[in-house]
Amino acid sequence: MVIQRIQTLLLLIAAILVAVFCMTPIATEAAVGVETVAVKHFISEAPVLLIVNILIAVLLVITIFMYKNLRQQMKVTLLCIVLIAASIVSSIFVLYNQWPGAEFFWFGGILLLGASLIFALAAYRGMNKDHKLLRSMDRLR
């Protein structure tokens, strides 16, 4: 079996990255006490942000199966891109307001959302190319 459209693979990777983001720590904070221990903060400590990211992952998976209606697939992918960008901004906002002394955990947290944004943008770009190709073929008929 050969994947006909690279967008399917890109959307799947973006969905997996968002799902992994929901399970990885986004920040570490040094807890002062008897011993200095690094406390990890997960996205589950901010339930609204967790729900939004789960919704993004589900929408990206649903988008994969919308290949028969390219325009609708492009709209949902664009919605996912906007939601991912909003999730990145809200994650930074939550980090600085909810945990003021915490530091970013770059390689497991925010970078996963950034990478998923890049993959979703690449998938949208591929869909746009397909849409232009289909329009040009319709003009030839």
Backbone as JSON Lines, residues from 0, in Angstrom:
{"i":0,"aa":"M","n":[0.84,-1.18,0.0],"ca":[0.0,0.0,0.0],"c":[0.88,1.25,0.0]}
{"i":1,"aa":"V","n":[0.58,2.15,-0.89],"ca":[1.35,3.37,-1.02],"c":[0.46,4.55,-0.65]}
{"i":2,"aa":"I","n":[0.99,5.44,0.16],"ca":[0.23,6.65,0.5],"c":[0.28,7.57,-0.7]}
{"i":3,"aa":"Q","n":[-0.9,7.91,-1.23],"ca":[-0.97,8.72,-2.43],"c":[-0.66,10.19,-2.16]}
{"i":4,"aa":"R","n":[-1.07,10.66,-1.02],"ca":[-0.9,12.08,-0.72],"c":[-0.03,12.23,0.52]}
{"i":5,"aa":"I","n":[0.99,13.03,0.41],"ca":[1.91,13.27,1.51],"c":[1.22,14.02,2.65]}
{"i":6,"aa":"Q","n":[0.12,14.73,2.33],"ca":[-0.6,15.48,3.35],"c":[-1.12,14.56,4.45]}
{"i":7,"aa":"T","n":[-1.51,13.35,4.08],"ca":[-2.0,12.39,5.07],"c":[-0.94,12.1,6.11]}
{"i":8,"aa":"L","n":[0.26,11.86,5.65],"ca":[1.36,11.57,6.56],"c":[1.71,12.79,7.41]}
{"i":9,"aa":"L","n":[1.71,13.97,6.81],"ca":[2.02,15.19,7.55],"c":[0.98,15.48,8.63]}
{"i":10,"aa":"L","n":[-0.3,15.28,8.3],"ca":[-1.35,15.49,9.3],"c":[-1.26,14.47,10.42]}
{"i":11,"aa":"L","n":[-0.91,13.23,10.09],"ca":[-0.75,12.2,11.12],"c":[0.4,12.54,12.06]}
{"i":12,"aa":"I","n":[1.52,12.99,11.51],"ca":[2.66,13.38,12.34],"c":[2.29,14.55,13.24]}
{"i":13,"aa":"A","n":[1.56,15.54,12.68],"ca":[1.13,16.69,13.49],"c":[0.22,16.25,14.63]}
{"i":14,"aa":"A","n":[-0.7,15.33,14.36],"ca":[-1.6,14.83,15.4],"c":[-0.83,14.09,16.49]}
{"i":15,"aa":"I","n":[0.14,13.29,16.09],"ca":[0.95,12.55,17.06],"c":[1.76,13.51,17.92]}
{"i":16,"aa":"L","n":[2.32,14.54,17.32],"ca":[3.1,15.51,18.09],"c":[2.24,16.26,19.11]}
{"i":17,"aa":"V","n":[1.03,16.61,18.73],"ca":[0.14,17.29,19.68],"c":[-0.25,16.34,20.81]}
{"i":18,"aa":"A","n":[-0.49,15.07,20.47],"ca":[-0.85,14.09,21.5],"c":[0.32,13.86,22.46]}
{"i":19,"aa":"V","n":[1.53,13.82,21.93],"ca":[2.71,13.64,22.79],"c":[2.91,14.88,23.66]}
{"i":20,"aa":"F","n":[2.6,16.05,23.14],"ca":[2.7,17.28,23.92],"c":[1.81,17.22,25.15]}
{"i":21,"aa":"C","n":[0.65,16.59,25.02],"ca":[-0.28,16.49,26.16],"c":[0.28,15.62,27.28]}
{"i":22,"aa":"M","n":[1.27,14.79,26.96],"ca":[1.8,13.86,27.97],"c":[3.19,14.23,28.48]}
{"i":23,"aa":"T","n":[3.83,15.21,27.9],"ca":[5.18,15.56,28.31],"c":[5.17,16.81,29.2]}
{"i":24,"aa":"P","n":[6.2,16.96,30.02],"ca":[6.25,18.17,30.86],"c":[6.57,19.4,30.01]}
{"i":25,"aa":"I","n":[5.96,20.52,30.4],"ca":[6.23,21.74,29.64],"c":[7.15,22.69,30.4]}
{"i":26,"aa":"A","n":[7.32,22.45,31.71],"ca":[8.17,23.34,32.49],"c":[8.74,22.59,33.68]}
{"i":27,"aa":"T","n":[9.87,23.09,34.16],"ca":[10.46,22.57,35.39],"c":[10.66,23.74,36.34]}
{"i":28,"aa":"E","n":[10.52,23.43,37.62],"ca":[10.66,24.46,38.64],"c":[11.44,23.86,39.8]}
{"i":29,"aa":"A","n":[12.38,24.6,40.31],"ca":[13.17,24.12,41.45],"c":[12.38,24.33,42.73]}
{"i":30,"aa":"A","n":[12.06,23.23,43.4],"ca":[11.32,23.31,44.66],"c":[12.32,23.48,45.8]}
{"i":31,"aa":"V","n":[12.11,24.51,46.6],"ca":[13.01,24.78,47.71],"c":[12.46,24.06,48.94]}
{"i":32,"aa":"G","n":[13.32,23.33,49.57],"ca":[12.93,22.59,50.77],"c":[14.19,22.0,51.38]}
{"i":33,"aa":"V","n":[14.05,20.82,51.93],"ca":[15.2,20.13,52.5],"c":[16.23,19.86,51.4]}
{"i":34,"aa":"E","n":[15.73,19.38,50.29],"ca":[16.59,19.16,49.12],"c":[16.0,19.95,47.97]}
{"i":35,"aa":"T","n":[16.84,20.42,47.1],"ca":[16.32,21.1,45.91],"c":[15.97,20.03,44.87]}
{"i":36,"aa":"V","n":[14.71,19.95,44.58],"ca":[14.2,18.96,43.64],"c":[13.54,19.7,42.49]}
{"i":37,"aa":"A","n":[13.78,19.22,41.29],"ca":[13.14,19.82,40.13],"c":[11.73,19.27,39.99]}
{"i":38,"aa":"V","n":[10.75,20.14,40.07],"ca":[9.35,19.75,39.92],"c":[8.95,19.99,38.48]}
{"i":39,"aa":"K","n":[8.39,18.95,37.86],"ca":[7.95,19.08,36.47],"c":[6.48,19.44,36.43]}
{"i":40,"aa":"H","n":[6.14,20.37,35.56],"ca":[4.74,20.78,35.37],"c":[4.27,20.24,34.04]}
{"i":41,"aa":"F","n":[3.13,19.56,34.08],"ca":[2.53,18.98,32.88],"c":[1.36,19.84,32.42]}
{"i":42,"aa":"I","n":[0.97,19.63,31.18],"ca":[-0.14,20.38,30.62],"c":[-1.45,20.0,31.31]}
{"i":43,"aa":"S","n":[-1.49,18.83,31.95],"ca":[-2.71,18.4,32.64],"c":[-3.03,19.28,33.85]}
{"i":44,"aa":"E","n":[-2.08,20.07,34.3],"ca":[-2.33,21.0,35.41],"c":[-3.1,22.23,34.94]}
{"i":45,"aa":"A","n":[-3.23,22.39,33.65],"ca":[-4.06,23.45,33.06],"c":[-5.12,22.75,32.21]}
{"i":46,"aa":"P","n":[-6.26,22.38,32.81],"ca":[-7.23,21.51,32.12],"c":[-7.82,22.09,30.84]}
{"i":47,"aa":"V","n":[-8.03,23.4,30.79],"ca":[-8.59,23.99,29.57],"c":[-7.61,23.83,28.41]}
{"i":48,"aa":"L","n":[-6.34,24.06,28.68],"ca":[-5.32,23.91,27.65],"c":[-5.19,22.46,27.21]}
{"i":49,"aa":"L","n":[-5.34,21.54,28.15],"ca":[-5.29,20.12,27.82],"c":[-6.45,19.74,26.91]}
{"i":50,"aa":"I","n":[-7.64,20.22,27.21],"ca":[-8.82,19.91,26.39],"c":[-8.66,20.48,24.99]}
{"i":51,"aa":"V","n":[-8.14,21.69,24.89],"ca":[-7.93,22.31,23.57],"c":[-6.92,21.49,22.75]}
{"i":52,"aa":"N","n":[-5.85,21.03,23.39],"ca":[-4.85,20.26,22.66],"c":[-5.37,18.88,22.26]}
{"i":53,"aa":"I","n":[-6.2,18.27,23.09],"ca":[-6.81,17.0,22.7],"c":[-7.76,17.22,21.54]}
{"i":54,"aa":"L","n":[-8.51,18.32,21.57],"ca":[-9.39,18.67,20.46],"c":[-8.6,18.88,19.17]}
{"i":55,"aa":"I","n":[-7.46,19.53,19.26],"ca":[-6.61,19.73,18.08],"c":[-6.16,18.39,17.51]}
{"i":56,"aa":"A","n":[-5.72,17.48,18.37],"ca":[-5.26,16.17,17.9],"c":[-6.39,15.4,17.23]}
{"i":57,"aa":"V","n":[-7.58,15.44,17.82],"ca":[-8.73,14.74,17.24],"c":[-9.11,15.37,15.9]}
{"i":58,"aa":"L","n":[-9.11,16.69,15.82],"ca":[-9.44,17.36,14.55],"c":[-8.43,17.02,13.46]}
{"i":59,"aa":"L","n":[-7.16,16.93,13.83],"ca":[-6.15,16.57,12.83],"c":[-6.36,15.16,12.32]}
{"i":60,"aa":"V","n":[-6.75,14.24,13.2],"ca":[-7.02,12.86,12.75],"c":[-8.28,12.83,11.89]}
{"i":61,"aa":"I","n":[-9.31,13.57,12.27],"ca":[-10.54,13.62,11.47],"c":[-10.24,14.21,10.1]}
{"i":62,"aa":"T","n":[-9.36,15.2,10.06],"ca":[-9.02,15.85,8.79],"c":[-8.4,14.87,7.8]}
{"i":63,"aa":"I","n":[-7.69,13.88,8.29],"ca":[-7.08,12.89,7.4],"c":[-8.14,12.18,6.58]}
{"i":64,"aa":"F","n":[-9.29,11.9,7.19],"ca":[-10.33,11.15,6.51],"c":[-11.3,12.01,5.71]}
{"i":65,"aa":"M","n":[-10.99,13.29,5.56],"ca":[-11.82,14.2,4.77],"c":[-11.27,14.39,3.36]}
{"i":66,"aa":"Y","n":[-10.5,13.43,2.88],"ca":[-9.81,13.6,1.6],"c":[-10.75,13.7,0.41]}
{"i":67,"aa":"K","n":[-12.0,13.25,0.54],"ca":[-12.93,13.32,-0.59],"c":[-13.46,14.74,-0.81]}
{"i":68,"aa":"N","n":[-13.43,15.56,0.22],"ca":[-13.89,16.94,0.12],"c":[-12.69,17.84,0.45]}
{"i":69,"aa":"L","n":[-11.95,18.2,-0.58],"ca":[-10.69,18.92,-0.39],"c":[-10.88,20.3,0.22]}
{"i":70,"aa":"R","n":[-11.93,21.01,-0.19],"ca":[-12.15,22.36,0.36],"c":[-12.43,22.3,1.86]}
{"i":71,"aa":"Q","n":[-13.26,21.35,2.26],"ca":[-13.57,21.23,3.68],"c":[-12.34,20.77,4.46]}
{"i":72,"aa":"Q","n":[-11.54,19.91,3.86],"ca":[-10.31,19.46,4.51],"c":[-9.35,20.64,4.71]}
{"i":73,"aa":"M","n":[-9.29,21.51,3.73],"ca":[-8.43,22.69,3.85],"c":[-8.93,23.63,4.95]}
{"i":74,"aa":"K","n":[-10.25,23.79,5.06],"ca":[-10.81,24.67,6.09],"c":[-10.53,24.12,7.48]}
{"i":75,"aa":"V","n":[-10.71,22.83,7.67],"ca":[-10.47,22.24,8.99],"c":[-8.98,22.28,9.33]}
{"i":76,"aa":"T","n":[-8.13,22.06,8.33],"ca":[-6.68,22.15,8.56],"c":[-6.29,23.57,8.94]}
{"i":77,"aa":"L","n":[-6.87,24.56,8.29],"ca":[-6.6,25.95,8.64],"c":[-7.07,26.26,10.06]}
{"i":78,"aa":"L","n":[-8.22,25.72,10.45],"ca":[-8.7,25.87,11.82],"c":[-7.72,25.24,12.81]}
{"i":79,"aa":"C","n":[-7.19,24.08,12.46],"ca":[-6.21,23.41,13.33],"c":[-4.93,24.24,13.45]}
{"i":80,"aa":"I","n":[-4.51,24.85,12.37],"ca":[-3.31,25.68,12.39],"c":[-3.51,26.87,13.34]}
{"i":81,"aa":"V","n":[-4.67,27.5,13.25],"ca":[-4.98,28.63,14.13],"c":[-5.04,28.16,15.59]}
{"i":82,"aa":"L","n":[-5.65,27.0,15.83],"ca":[-5.73,26.48,17.2],"c":[-4.36,26.11,17.75]}
{"i":83,"aa":"I","n":[-3.5,25.56,16.92],"ca":[-2.14,25.23,17.38],"c":[-1.38,26.5,17.74]}
{"i":84,"aa":"A","n":[-1.5,27.52,16.9],"ca":[-0.82,28.79,17.2],"c":[-1.37,29.4,18.49]}
{"i":85,"aa":"A","n":[-2.69,29.33,18.67],"ca":[-3.28,29.85,19.9],"c":[-2.84,29.02,21.11]}
{"i":86,"aa":"S","n":[-2.67,27.72,20.92],"ca":[-2.22,26.86,22.01],"c":[-0.78,27.17,22.41]}
{"i":87,"aa":"I","n":[0.06,27.5,21.44],"ca":[1.44,27.88,21.75],"c":[1.46,29.16,22.59]}
{"i":88,"aa":"V","n":[0.68,30.14,22.16],"ca":[0.63,31.41,22.89],"c":[0.04,31.2,24.28]}
{"i":89,"aa":"S","n":[-1.05,30.4,24.38],"ca":[-1.64,30.18,25.7],"c":[-0.74,29.38,26.61]}
{"i":90,"aa":"S","n":[0.04,28.45,26.05],"ca":[0.98,27.68,26.88],"c":[2.03,28.6,27.49]}
{"i":91,"aa":"I","n":[2.52,29.52,26.7],"ca":[3.5,30.48,27.22],"c":[2.85,31.38,28.27]}
{"i":92,"aa":"F","n":[1.62,31.81,27.99],"ca":[0.89,32.65,28.94],"c":[0.64,31.92,30.25]}
{"i":93,"aa":"V","n":[0.21,30.67,30.18],"ca":[-0.04,29.87,31.38],"c":[1.25,29.65,32.14]}
{"i":94,"aa":"L","n":[2.32,29.4,31.41],"ca":[3.6,29.15,32.07],"c":[4.06,30.34,32.89]}
{"i":95,"aa":"Y","n":[3.95,31.53,32.32],"ca":[4.42,32.71,33.04],"c":[3.46,33.17,34.13]}
{"i":96,"aa":"N","n":[2.17,32.87,34.0],"ca":[1.22,33.32,35.02],"c":[0.97,32.29,36.11]}
{"i":97,"aa":"Q","n":[0.87,31.02,35.73],"ca":[0.55,29.99,36.72],"c":[1.79,29.53,37.49]}
{"i":98,"aa":"W","n":[2.91,29.44,36.81],"ca":[4.16,29.01,37.44],"c":[5.23,30.07,37.17]}
{"i":99,"aa":"P","n":[5.26,31.16,37.95],"ca":[6.16,32.27,37.64],"c":[7.65,31.93,37.72]}
{"i":100,"aa":"G","n":[8.04,30.98,38.56],"ca":[9.46,30.66,38.69],"c":[9.9,29.52,37.79]}
{"i":101,"aa":"A","n":[9.01,29.02,36.96],"ca":[9.31,27.85,36.15],"c":[10.08,28.23,34.88]}
{"i":102,"aa":"E","n":[10.82,27.27,34.38],"ca":[11.56,27.45,33.13],"c":[10.98,26.51,32.09]}
{"i":103,"aa":"F","n":[11.02,26.95,30.83],"ca":[10.54,26.1,29.74],"c":[11.3,24.79,29.69]}
{"i":104,"aa":"F","n":[10.58,23.75,29.39],"ca":[11.2,22.47,29.08],"c":[11.11,22.37,27.56]}
{"i":105,"aa":"W","n":[12.07,22.96,26.86],"ca":[11.99,23.18,25.43],"c":[11.82,21.91,24.61]}
{"i":106,"aa":"F","n":[12.61,20.89,24.89],"ca":[12.63,19.75,23.98],"c":[11.45,18.82,24.15]}
{"i":107,"aa":"G","n":[10.66,18.97,25.17],"ca":[9.52,18.1,25.33],"c":[8.22,18.85,25.29]}
{"i":108,"aa":"G","n":[8.28,20.15,25.32],"ca":[7.05,20.91,25.45],"c":[6.7,21.73,24.24]}
{"i":109,"aa":"I","n":[7.04,22.99,24.3],"ca":[6.6,23.95,23.3],"c":[7.13,23.61,21.9]}
{"i":110,"aa":"L","n":[8.29,23.02,21.8],"ca":[8.82,22.68,20.48],"c":[7.98,21.63,19.77]}
{"i":111,"aa":"L","n":[7.32,20.76,20.53],"ca":[6.43,19.78,19.9],"c":[5.26,20.48,19.22]}
{"i":112,"aa":"L","n":[4.72,21.49,19.88],"ca":[3.64,22.27,19.24],"c":[4.15,23.04,18.04]}
{"i":113,"aa":"G","n":[5.36,23.58,18.15],"ca":[5.95,24.29,17.0],"c":[6.16,23.37,15.82]}
{"i":114,"aa":"A","n":[6.63,22.16,16.1],"ca":[6.84,21.19,15.02],"c":[5.5,20.76,14.42]}
{"i":115,"aa":"S","n":[4.49,20.58,15.26],"ca":[3.18,20.2,14.72],"c":[2.59,21.33,13.88]}
{"i":116,"aa":"L","n":[2.87,22.56,14.25],"ca":[2.43,23.71,13.45],"c":[3.1,23.68,12.08]}
{"i":117,"aa":"I","n":[4.37,23.38,12.05],"ca":[5.1,23.31,10.78],"c":[4.56,22.19,9.91]}
{"i":118,"aa":"F","n":[4.29,21.02,10.51],"ca":[3.75,19.91,9.73],"c":[2.34,20.21,9.21]}
{"i":119,"aa":"A","n":[1.52,20.86,10.02],"ca":[0.17,21.22,9.58],"c":[0.23,22.26,8.45]}
{"i":120,"aa":"L","n":[1.15,23.2,8.55],"ca":[1.32,24.18,7.47],"c":[1.78,23.52,6.18]}
{"i":121,"aa":"A","n":[2.69,22.55,6.3],"ca":[3.16,21.83,5.12],"c":[2.02,21.02,4.5]}
{"i":122,"aa":"A","n":[1.18,20.42,5.33],"ca":[0.03,19.67,4.81],"c":[-0.94,20.61,4.1]}
{"i":123,"aa":"Y","n":[-1.18,21.78,4.68],"ca":[-2.07,22.75,4.05],"c":[-1.5,23.21,2.71]}
{"i":124,"aa":"R","n":[-0.21,23.39,2.67],"ca":[0.44,23.8,1.42],"c":[0.28,22.71,0.35]}
{"i":125,"aa":"G","n":[0.41,21.45,0.75],"ca":[0.2,20.35,-0.2],"c":[-1.24,20.28,-0.68]}
{"i":126,"aa":"M","n":[-2.18,20.53,0.23],"ca":[-3.59,20.55,-0.17],"c":[-3.87,21.68,-1.14]}
{"i":127,"aa":"N","n":[-3.23,22.81,-0.9],"ca":[-3.4,23.96,-1.79],"c":[-2.86,23.64,-3.19]}
{"i":128,"aa":"K","n":[-1.74,22.94,-3.26],"ca":[-1.2,22.52,-4.55],"c":[-2.16,21.58,-5.26]}
{"i":129,"aa":"D","n":[-2.74,20.63,-4.52],"ca":[-3.71,19.72,-5.11],"c":[-4.93,20.47,-5.61]}
{"i":130,"aa":"H","n":[-5.38,21.45,-4.83],"ca":[-6.54,22.23,-5.23],"c":[-6.27,23.0,-6.52]}
{"i":131,"aa":"K","n":[-5.09,23.6,-6.61],"ca":[-4.74,24.33,-7.84],"c":[-4.63,23.38,-9.02]}
{"i":132,"aa":"L","n":[-4.08,22.2,-8.81],"ca":[-3.97,21.21,-9.88],"c":[-5.34,20.78,-10.36]}
{"i":133,"aa":"L","n":[-6.26,20.55,-9.44],"ca":[-7.61,20.15,-9.82],"c":[-8.33,21.27,-10.58]}
{"i":134,"aa":"R","n":[-8.13,22.51,-10.16],"ca":[-8.75,23.63,-10.89],"c":[-8.19,23.77,-12.28]}
{"i":135,"aa":"S","n":[-6.88,23.55,-12.43],"ca":[-6.29,23.67,-13.76],"c":[-6.77,22.54,-14.67]}
{"i":136,"aa":"M","n":[-6.98,21.36,-14.11],"ca":[-7.5,20.25,-14.9],"c":[-8.94,20.5,-15.32]}
{"i":137,"aa":"D","n":[-9.71,21.15,-14.45],"ca":[-11.09,21.47,-14.79],"c":[-11.15,22.5,-15.91]}
{"i":138,"aa":"R","n":[-10.17,23.38,-15.98],"ca":[-10.15,24.37,-17.06],"c":[-9.84,23.72,-18.4]}
{"i":139,"aa":"L","n":[-9.07,22.64,-18.37],"ca":[-8.72,21.97,-19.62],"c":[-9.9,21.2,-20.21]}
{"i":140,"aa":"R","n":[-10.84,20.81,-19.36],"ca":[-12.0,20.05,-19.85],"c":[-12.84,20.92,-20.66]}
